[in-house]
Amino acid sequence: MQQRKFVPMGTLLLEQGAAADDAYVIESGKICISMLDDDGDEIFLDELGPGTLIGEMAVILGGGRRASARAQENVVLIVVPGKELQESMLTPGQMRTYLMELIERRQHNTQVAILKKQQEKFYITEQEMG
């Protein structure tokens, strides 16, 4: 039986750096994914909706959450126990391939967002210096 979790609009669901036990599939609603850079500035990464897996990176790769997730509207999530997700990475097949590609894509998109934010900061600093 699948466990569901209701998250009210505006609630911080995942916090960057926090420990990770489970991942989630968004059943309904939208979630904003962001992270803080080394200067403490927020970097928008994505807005995700129904059918999307979130919180998988820290569960699979270990360590703390890579980003924060906040409910943009009321959200219903399906809980994916971390142990099940980790076991799926040990078994060759479509799920393992999907997870590996998802992690690779998200890491790439995160790096692009960080570089874009750094360019914006550089441009603003350059403008201020005149």
Buried (B, 14 or more C-beta within 10 A) or exposed (E): EEEEEEBEEEEEBBEBBEEBEBBBBBBEBBBBBBBEEEEEEEBEBBEBEEEBBBBBBBBBEEEEBBBBBBBBEBBBBBBBEBEEBEEBBEEEEEEEEEBEEBBEEBEEEBEEBBEEBBEEEEEEEEEEEE
